[in-house]
Amino acid sequence: MPHSSSHLCIPPIMMKLMVAAFMLAALQGADAQACSPGSVRQDGVCSPCPFNTYPNNGVCADCPAGSTSTAGSANCTVCPAG
């Protein structure tokens, strides 16, 4: 009598390809959910950077001395002289 099983036998190379395809799809999905300029992802939610900060490597960083930004700005601007 033939042996019946509910398990599928997948060759190791096919399993590696399936895992690689899944990981690639997950990475592409993460990129599709990128925050808008001037915002960073915190706890899975995009939040605008506050006044006098700008997004830098995934965090809101202080503007350098002599520059400023409004809330949600993608970069800092140099303050006018005077």
PyMOL commands that place a pseudoatom at each C-alpha (Angstrom):
pseudoatom trace, name=CA, resn=MET, resi=1, chain=A, elem=C, hetatm=0, pos=[0.000, 0.000, 0.000]
pseudoatom trace, name=CA, resn=PRO, resi=2, chain=A, elem=C, hetatm=0, pos=[1.462, 3.449, -0.937]
pseudoatom trace, name=CA, resn=HIS, resi=3, chain=A, elem=C, hetatm=0, pos=[2.361, 5.804, 1.878]
pseudoatom trace, name=CA, resn=SER, resi=4, chain=A, elem=C, hetatm=0, pos=[0.105, 8.857, 1.995]
pseudoatom trace, name=CA, resn=SER, resi=5, chain=A, elem=C, hetatm=0, pos=[1.122, 12.053, 3.669]
pseudoatom trace, name=CA, resn=SER, resi=6, chain=A, elem=C, hetatm=0, pos=[-0.237, 15.545, 3.926]
pseudoatom trace, name=CA, resn=HIS, resi=7, chain=A, elem=C, hetatm=0, pos=[3.288, 16.985, 3.837]
pseudoatom trace, name=CA, resn=LEU, resi=8, chain=A, elem=C, hetatm=0, pos=[4.815, 18.333, 0.671]
pseudoatom trace, name=CA, resn=CYS, resi=9, chain=A, elem=C, hetatm=0, pos=[8.414, 17.550, -0.069]
pseudoatom trace, name=CA, resn=ILE, resi=10, chain=A, elem=C, hetatm=0, pos=[10.108, 20.746, -1.269]
pseudoatom trace, name=CA, resn=PRO, resi=11, chain=A, elem=C, hetatm=0, pos=[13.715, 20.517, -2.466]
pseudoatom trace, name=CA, resn=PRO, resi=12, chain=A, elem=C, hetatm=0, pos=[16.084, 22.705, -0.349]
pseudoatom trace, name=CA, resn=ILE, resi=13, chain=A, elem=C, hetatm=0, pos=[16.944, 24.986, -3.283]
pseudoatom trace, name=CA, resn=MET, resi=14, chain=A, elem=C, hetatm=0, pos=[13.257, 25.713, -3.873]
pseudoatom trace, name=CA, resn=MET, resi=15, chain=A, elem=C, hetatm=0, pos=[12.764, 26.495, -0.177]
pseudoatom trace, name=CA, resn=LYS, resi=16, chain=A, elem=C, hetatm=0, pos=[15.706, 28.947, -0.299]
pseudoatom trace, name=CA, resn=LEU, resi=17, chain=A, elem=C, hetatm=0, pos=[14.240, 30.651, -3.370]
pseudoatom trace, name=CA, resn=MET, resi=18, chain=A, elem=C, hetatm=0, pos=[10.822, 30.919, -1.742]
pseudoatom trace, name=CA, resn=VAL, resi=19, chain=A, elem=C, hetatm=0, pos=[12.329, 32.458, 1.411]
pseudoatom trace, name=CA, resn=ALA, resi=20, chain=A, elem=C, hetatm=0, pos=[14.393, 34.928, -0.656]
pseudoatom trace, name=CA, resn=ALA, resi=21, chain=A, elem=C, hetatm=0, pos=[11.317, 35.952, -2.659]
pseudoatom trace, name=CA, resn=PHE, resi=22, chain=A, elem=C, hetatm=0, pos=[9.319, 36.467, 0.548]
pseudoatom trace, name=CA, resn=MET, resi=23, chain=A, elem=C, hetatm=0, pos=[12.078, 38.599, 2.096]
pseudoatom trace, name=CA, resn=LEU, resi=24, chain=A, elem=C, hetatm=0, pos=[12.386, 40.715, -1.047]
pseudoatom trace, name=CA, resn=ALA, resi=25, chain=A, elem=C, hetatm=0, pos=[8.628, 41.302, -1.107]
pseudoatom trace, name=CA, resn=ALA, resi=26, chain=A, elem=C, hetatm=0, pos=[8.705, 42.322, 2.563]
pseudoatom trace, name=CA, resn=LEU, resi=27, chain=A, elem=C, hetatm=0, pos=[11.537, 44.809, 1.940]
pseudoatom trace, name=CA, resn=GLN, resi=28, chain=A, elem=C, hetatm=0, pos=[9.753, 46.319, -1.044]
pseudoatom trace, name=CA, resn=GLY, resi=29, chain=A, elem=C, hetatm=0, pos=[6.614, 46.676, 1.059]
pseudoatom trace, name=CA, resn=ALA, resi=30, chain=A, elem=C, hetatm=0, pos=[8.566, 48.563, 3.721]
pseudoatom trace, name=CA, resn=ASP, resi=31, chain=A, elem=C, hetatm=0, pos=[9.874, 50.980, 1.077]
pseudoatom trace, name=CA, resn=ALA, resi=32, chain=A, elem=C, hetatm=0, pos=[6.354, 51.540, -0.220]
pseudoatom trace, name=CA, resn=GLN, resi=33, chain=A, elem=C, hetatm=0, pos=[5.392, 52.782, 3.237]
pseudoatom trace, name=CA, resn=ALA, resi=34, chain=A, elem=C, hetatm=0, pos=[8.118, 55.409, 3.465]
pseudoatom trace, name=CA, resn=CYS, resi=35, chain=A, elem=C, hetatm=0, pos=[7.280, 58.616, 5.295]
pseudoatom trace, name=CA, resn=SER, resi=36, chain=A, elem=C, hetatm=0, pos=[6.873, 61.915, 3.490]
pseudoatom trace, name=CA, resn=PRO, resi=37, chain=A, elem=C, hetatm=0, pos=[9.803, 64.348, 3.475]
pseudoatom trace, name=CA, resn=GLY, resi=38, chain=A, elem=C, hetatm=0, pos=[10.101, 66.082, 6.846]
pseudoatom trace, name=CA, resn=SER, resi=39, chain=A, elem=C, hetatm=0, pos=[8.757, 63.067, 8.749]
pseudoatom trace, name=CA, resn=VAL, resi=40, chain=A, elem=C, hetatm=0, pos=[10.241, 60.000, 10.430]
pseudoatom trace, name=CA, resn=ARG, resi=41, chain=A, elem=C, hetatm=0, pos=[8.739, 56.633, 11.383]
pseudoatom trace, name=CA, resn=GLN, resi=42, chain=A, elem=C, hetatm=0, pos=[8.259, 56.214, 15.135]
pseudoatom trace, name=CA, resn=ASP, resi=43, chain=A, elem=C, hetatm=0, pos=[6.540, 53.083, 16.462]
pseudoatom trace, name=CA, resn=GLY, resi=44, chain=A, elem=C, hetatm=0, pos=[5.288, 52.292, 12.956]
pseudoatom trace, name=CA, resn=VAL, resi=45, chain=A, elem=C, hetatm=0, pos=[3.695, 55.721, 12.461]
pseudoatom trace, name=CA, resn=CYS, resi=46, chain=A, elem=C, hetatm=0, pos=[5.038, 58.624, 10.402]
pseudoatom trace, name=CA, resn=SER, resi=47, chain=A, elem=C, hetatm=0, pos=[5.406, 61.775, 12.488]
pseudoatom trace, name=CA, resn=PRO, resi=48, chain=A, elem=C, hetatm=0, pos=[6.572, 65.206, 11.297]
pseudoatom trace, name=CA, resn=CYS, resi=49, chain=A, elem=C, hetatm=0, pos=[9.796, 66.490, 12.803]
pseudoatom trace, name=CA, resn=PRO, resi=50, chain=A, elem=C, hetatm=0, pos=[9.167, 69.377, 15.198]
pseudoatom trace, name=CA, resn=PHE, resi=51, chain=A, elem=C, hetatm=0, pos=[10.238, 73.023, 14.817]
pseudoatom trace, name=CA, resn=ASN, resi=52, chain=A, elem=C, hetatm=0, pos=[14.016, 73.521, 14.566]
pseudoatom trace, name=CA, resn=THR, resi=53, chain=A, elem=C, hetatm=0, pos=[14.711, 69.888, 13.581]
pseudoatom trace, name=CA, resn=TYR, resi=54, chain=A, elem=C, hetatm=0, pos=[15.019, 67.883, 10.357]
pseudoatom trace, name=CA, resn=PRO, resi=55, chain=A, elem=C, hetatm=0, pos=[14.961, 64.163, 9.505]
pseudoatom trace, name=CA, resn=ASN, resi=56, chain=A, elem=C, hetatm=0, pos=[18.436, 62.611, 9.593]
pseudoatom trace, name=CA, resn=ASN, resi=57, chain=A, elem=C, hetatm=0, pos=[18.966, 58.832, 9.379]
pseudoatom trace, name=CA, resn=GLY, resi=58, chain=A, elem=C, hetatm=0, pos=[15.484, 58.041, 10.669]
pseudoatom trace, name=CA, resn=VAL, resi=59, chain=A, elem=C, hetatm=0, pos=[15.433, 60.488, 13.600]
pseudoatom trace, name=CA, resn=CYS, resi=60, chain=A, elem=C, hetatm=0, pos=[14.643, 64.175, 14.005]
pseudoatom trace, name=CA, resn=ALA, resi=61, chain=A, elem=C, hetatm=0, pos=[17.964, 65.959, 14.542]
pseudoatom trace, name=CA, resn=ASP, resi=62, chain=A, elem=C, hetatm=0, pos=[18.518, 69.527, 15.742]
pseudoatom trace, name=CA, resn=CYS, resi=63, chain=A, elem=C, hetatm=0, pos=[19.254, 72.091, 13.065]
pseudoatom trace, name=CA, resn=PRO, resi=64, chain=A, elem=C, hetatm=0, pos=[22.861, 73.310, 13.100]
pseudoatom trace, name=CA, resn=ALA, resi=65, chain=A, elem=C, hetatm=0, pos=[23.631, 76.626, 14.804]
pseudoatom trace, name=CA, resn=GLY, resi=66, chain=A, elem=C, hetatm=0, pos=[22.591, 79.559, 12.625]
pseudoatom trace, name=CA, resn=SER, resi=67, chain=A, elem=C, hetatm=0, pos=[19.809, 77.657, 10.867]
pseudoatom trace, name=CA, resn=THR, resi=68, chain=A, elem=C, hetatm=0, pos=[16.172, 76.810, 11.560]
pseudoatom trace, name=CA, resn=SER, resi=69, chain=A, elem=C, hetatm=0, pos=[13.180, 74.901, 10.223]
pseudoatom trace, name=CA, resn=THR, resi=70, chain=A, elem=C, hetatm=0, pos=[9.439, 74.829, 10.564]
pseudoatom trace, name=CA, resn=ALA, resi=71, chain=A, elem=C, hetatm=0, pos=[7.655, 71.717, 11.827]
pseudoatom trace, name=CA, resn=GLY, resi=72, chain=A, elem=C, hetatm=0, pos=[7.617, 69.010, 9.155]
pseudoatom trace, name=CA, resn=SER, resi=73, chain=A, elem=C, hetatm=0, pos=[10.484, 70.504, 7.155]
pseudoatom trace, name=CA, resn=ALA, resi=74, chain=A, elem=C, hetatm=0, pos=[12.774, 68.153, 5.245]
pseudoatom trace, name=CA, resn=ASN, resi=75, chain=A, elem=C, hetatm=0, pos=[15.799, 70.369, 5.884]
pseudoatom trace, name=CA, resn=CYS, resi=76, chain=A, elem=C, hetatm=0, pos=[17.039, 73.418, 7.763]
pseudoatom trace, name=CA, resn=THR, resi=77, chain=A, elem=C, hetatm=0, pos=[17.526, 76.856, 6.229]
pseudoatom trace, name=CA, resn=VAL, resi=78, chain=A, elem=C, hetatm=0, pos=[20.223, 79.375, 7.152]
pseudoatom trace, name=CA, resn=CYS, resi=79, chain=A, elem=C, hetatm=0, pos=[18.934, 82.266, 9.235]
pseudoatom trace, name=CA, resn=PRO, resi=80, chain=A, elem=C, hetatm=0, pos=[19.145, 85.690, 7.586]
pseudoatom trace, name=CA, resn=ALA, resi=81, chain=A, elem=C, hetatm=0, pos=[22.007, 87.899, 8.766]
pseudoatom trace, name=CA, resn=GLY, resi=82, chain=A, elem=C, hetatm=0, pos=[21.157, 90.510, 11.285]
for i in range(1, 82): cmd.bond("trace and resi %d" % i, "trace and resi %d" % (i + 1))
show_as sticks, trace
zoom trace
